[in-house]
Amino acid sequence: MNWLKLLLVSVWLGAWQADAGCEGPPSFEFDQRIPNGERAKLSRWLGEAAWAVADLAGQHPAPCARIRVYDGGRGRGAVPWAQIDRGAREGIRFYVDYRLPLNTLRSDWTAMHEFSHLLIPFPGNDQPWFSEGLASYLQYLLMARADILSPDEAIKRLDRGFRRGVDDDAHGDIALETLSREMWRRHAYRRVYWSGAAYFLAVDTELRRRGKGSLTQVLGQFVACCRQQNRHWTVDSLVQAFDRLSGTTLFTDTRAMMMPQTRFPDLSRPYEYLGLVRTDAGLTLNSGSPWRERRQRLVADVAPPALSTLSR
Ligand SMILES: [Zn+2]
C-alpha cells in the first residue's frame, strides 16, 4: 500500500472511531489480554480488510459489524482461528497473534477472506461451496485491491489455490453437490472451497466476456438492494437474485453444470480469457493486450459509481 492509500485508510479509520451513531462501519473490541499498545496496529490491519470489501461493494455490507479480537497465541500464524457471527448484530471474531509486525499480518489472506463473508447473508450450512467459494475467490483479489499484492501475483495465488483443490482428490467419484454437503465429515475443505472459487471465477469472467458487467457489480447491487432485507436466504435464492441483478442466467447455469461433476471444475475458458497458461514449470501470464488489462480490471473493478459511498 502506498503512503497516500495508507493515509486515506488512517483517515477513514479515524472517521469510524468518531462515528458514535454507528451507521455503517465496523467497530472493534479487544480482549483484555491484548496490550493497549498493539491495538492500533490490529485496527489498521483489520480496518484495511474491511475497507477493501466496502470499496469493492460500494458500501459496508454489514452495518455496525462487531469485530472482536482475541489472543490466538504465538507461533500458529497470523489468524489461527476466525468465526463469522450471524444474528441481530453481525460481526467477526478473530483470534490473532497480535505480536506479529503489521507487514506480516497484512500478508496473511485470512482477514480479507473473513470480511468477504459479510458480503452475503448466511445461506445455511448445507452448501458451503457457495459462501466459502466466494470468500476464497475474493481473498487474493482484495489483497491486490489494497496494493498488498500485484494483480498478477493475486492471479498466481488464485491459481495455486485451484491446484490445492485439484490435488485434494481422495474423495472418489462424488459429485460436488454431495461433497459440499458432506465437507466436514469427509474433510474435503480444499476441494470444496476451491471448487466454489472456480465457480465464481467462471461466472465473473463470463459476465465480462459477454459485456454483462462483473461479479463486483452484482455484489455491489446486491448489497445496495437486498443485503439487509429481513428475510431468510438460501443458496438457491442468492443464485436467483444474482441472476436477476446481472440480467443473465449465468449463476444458475454454471451451478447446474458444476454441481454434478466429480472432478475439479474445468478452468480452461476463464484461463483463456485472462491469458493464463499452466505449464509444468507453473503458471505463465500472457503479457500482451488485452489479457493484461483484463487481469487488472478483475482486481480494480468497482461497484457502479451511484452506489459508491467511499472515496479513495
Ligand atoms: Zn470462510
Residues whose N, C-alpha, C, O or C-beta is under 5 A from the ligand:
A	BS01	ZN	E132 A135
